[in-house]
Amino acid sequence: MHKKAFIFIFFFSTLAFSMDEPDQIIKTKPRPLQIQTTLGFTLTAGNSDTRILTFDSNIQKPFERFIYYTKFNLAYGTSRYGNGPRIETTNNWAISTRLDWFTSDRRKSYLFISSGLSGNKFRGYWSRRNAQLGAGYNFFHNIDTLKLSFGLGIDYSKDNLIVKGSADDEIFFALFKPEFEIIINKNVKFGNNANCFIDFQELKNYRINSQTYLNLKVTTRFAVNFNFNLNYDNKPRLIPEIGDNGKPTGKLIPAKPADKIFNIGISITV
């Protein structure tokens, strides 16, 4: 399994280096640090039926040849657990970092490396650690109002399961990362980011994490954000079943495969 993963990423890393032509160099001036903080209200359907308050923070630092990203998310509220009547506190969280390094000044092909840590007991794991490595290509690198890129790589994921031994807690995935964004005008931005995972050992085991967003700028610093997240796992983790009395029955059931999350928030950019 490990050999397949490294051959996969070596091939696409080599491809990324070869796709940039040496002519028509485009210089991009470094831009300042960008920090966006969003306080929002969220409604969900899936493993967490009700969620109240979310806090997001996105930090981006563009340089001449690479871009560094950090994202943090916290969701706090109450949710129905295990398809039963019991209401529990939701305290889901996630933090991730990513570095995109462009293979030439044209900023068309790039290599990426990222890592993440998240927790969601409603999906069957106390914490999930993952690391990604791969290569990507920007199709409209010289157009400021349109972005379309595709990345290919590998993802290493390790879960701290709620039900120990109920599933593989360590998986290598093939990774596909499409990203799309269009700036309709100076005040409206629409896009989608997705991560598609396929297990190297079991092709029927796959995951999809997708975020579709609409950003409406009110002032130079304030904006209204609409986000729809779809997190799908066709082989969900096991969780304890909750009976009609609100207590565990002693049986184990799979978590729901899909979480659908809608969020509206007010963001400030500095």
Buried (B, 14 or more C-beta within 10 A) or exposed (E): EEEEBEEBBEEBBEEBEEBBEEEEEEEBEEEEEEBBBBEBBBBBEBBBBBBEBBBBBBBBBBEEBBBBBBBBBBBBBBBBBBBBEBEBEBEBBBBBBBBBBBBBBBBBBBBBBBBBEBBBBBBBBEBBBBEBBBBBBBEBBEEEEEBBBBBBBBBBBBBEBBEEEBBBBEBBBBBBBBBBBBBEEEEEBBBBBBBBBBBBEEEEBBBBBBBBBBBEBEEEEEBBBBBBBBBBBEBBBBBBBBBEEEEBBEEBBBBBBBBBBBBBBBBEBE
